Amino acid sequence: MLRSLVAMLVGIVLLAGCAPVTRSAELSVAERAAIRVDLQGEHWRIVTSQFPDAKRPHVIVAHTANEGNWQASMVDCLRAEGFTVFVDGRYFQFGHTAGRTAEDFAVVTYRCIVRYPTSEDVMYYLDRDRLEALYRYYVGTVRPCLLVSGVPSEAPPSLFKFLRSAQARESWNPYRLAWNSSMPTTRLAFIQKLCPPLPGWMDLAP
């Protein structure tokens, strides 16, 4: 009887070992770390293509920036590094900064860009399952939250159209009307805390 019991337990273990592993629709900590490393390497290659002897700084990611706050994050970061930055609508440009070289600018720009990776950069690494999970988050969580809060939001496209537009980096976002509106920044900041534009599993912060 003991031998039969052992055989049964071994059979259970073997069956468990053969069972398919169900992957989470969310990015794991290890996957986010891998994306973080790859993005930083890609951006540093841009610097070294112009300045091969540049010293690569160590940068800790603050958070994944969305379309609505990336510009402000970059401008604040560059100004904190001592650069003159002018904001022109949705764009920013750099003024003359005394005592700083082109290499300084390239390295500091790298530091700020990798400190605030964009949601579009992260989306580039998402496969269909993860893009579907993001679509469900947008449609089932973000948009209803915005509408209940009195914030307008465009009707979502079909999943098929969303997936196609994501590949072209032109994906629908439930926040776009709010980001393009004249909503006061303080209210927008409050709404974004109330209705997070991105799911936590897309945040590349360690």
N, C-alpha and C positions, 0 to 999 in steps of 0.2 A: 504493500500500500504506500509505503514511503517512497519507493522508486516511482510509483505512478504519480505521486504528488510532485516530485522533483521534475519529472518529465513534463507535467502540465505547466509548471512555473516557467521552465525553459521555453516551452512553446509560446507562452504569453509574451515573454521577453523578445523572442524572435519575431513574433507578429508585430509587436510594438516597434521594433527596429525597422520593419519593412513598411510601416505605415507612412503615407505621404506626409510631409511637413507642410502645414498651412502657413504661408507667409502673411505677416500682418500687412494691411493696406497702408500702414504708417511707416515712415522711415525710422529705422532703428538708430540708436546712438552711434553704433559703428558705421552705419551708412552715412549719417550726417557728417561724421568725422572725415570719412573718405571724400565726400563732396567738398568739404571745407579745404582739405589738403589740395585737391585737384584744382579748385578755383584759385587758390593762392598761388599755386605753381603757374597756372595760365597767366595770371596778371603779372607775376614777376618776370616771366619770359618777355613780356612787352617792355619792361624796364631794361632788362639786360640786352635786348636787341639794339637799344640806343646807347646804353652805358654798361658795357660788359663787366667793368670792375666795381660796379655799385655794390654796396653792402646791404644785404637783405635784412630788414628789421623784423623783430619778432612782434607779431600782432595777435591780439586776442579779439575774436569776433564779439561785437557787442550784441547784435541781433540781426536777423534777416529783415531788411527794410522793404516796405511795400511801396507801391507806386506813389502813394500819397505823402510819404515822409522821407523818401530817399534823398531828394534834393536838399531838404533842410538839414538832414544828417550830414551830408557831404559838405555843405557850406559851413556849418558849425565846426566840423572837423578841420577843414582847411584853414579857417580863420584862427582856430585855436593853435594851429601850427605856425601862425604868423603870416599867412598869405592874404593878400587883398583879393576879395571876391565880390563881384557885382552880380546881383540877381536881376534877370530880365525876363519877367513872366515865368514861364515854366523852365527856363534855362538859366545857367549861370556862366559867367566868364571871369577870367583872371586879369587883374590889373598888375602894373609893375610893382614888384616887391623888392626893395633895396637889399642888397647883400645876399640874395639867394640865387643860386645857379639853376640852370635847366635840370641838372641831375637832382638837386634838392627837390625841385618841384615834382619830378617823376617819382622819386622815392616816397615823398609825402602823399602824393596822389594814390600810389599803391597802398600805403598804410590806411588811408581813409576808405578806399574802395573795398579792401578786404575786411575792414572793420565793420562795414555795413554792406554785406552782399545783398543783391536784389532778389526779390521773389522770382523774377524772370530767370535769373541765373540758376536758382534752385529748380525751377520747373523744367529746365532743360534736361535735368537728370531723372525726371519722373517717367516711369513707364506708364502703360495704359491703366493698370490697376490703381496706381498712385494718382494719376490725373482724374480718374473717376472718383476717387476718395476726395480729392480737392473740390471737384464739381459738386459732390454731395454736400460738402461743408459750406460752399458758397450758397447753394440753393436752399439747403435745409436749416442752416444756422445763421449765416451772415445776413442774407437778404431779409428773412422774416424779422430779425432783430432790428435792422435798419427801418423797416416799414413800421413796426410797432413804435419805434422811437420818433416817428414823424420825419424820417429822412428818405427822400425819393431814391428809388433804385430801379434800374432798367430791368425789364423782364428777361429771364435767362434764355439763352439759345438752347437748342436740343443738345443732348450729350454728344452726339456725332459732330455737330458744328463746333462745340467747345473743344473737342479733341483736335479737330483739324486746325482751329485757330491757335491752339496752344503750340502746335508744332511750328507755326509761323511767328510765334511770339506776339500774337495779336489777340490774346484770349479775352473773353468777356470777364468783367469784374463787377460785382454788385456795388462796389464803392465808387465807380467811376464818376457818376453824376455828382456825388458829394465832393469828390476831390477837385472836380472842375467848376464847382460852384463858388459863390462868394461867402460861404459859411465861415463865421469867425473861427480862427485857429483854435481858440480855447474850447469852443463847442465841438469842433471836429476831433480834438484830442480826447475830449470826454467820450464822444461816441465811439472812437476807436478802442478805448478801454472797455466800454460796455459791449461792443460788438467787434471782437478782434478780427482784423481783415485776413489773417492767416492762421491756420491751425498750428498748434504748438510743435507738431512734428516736422514742420518746415523751418523751424528756427535753428540756424547753424551755430548759435552760441554754445560753447562747451558746457 
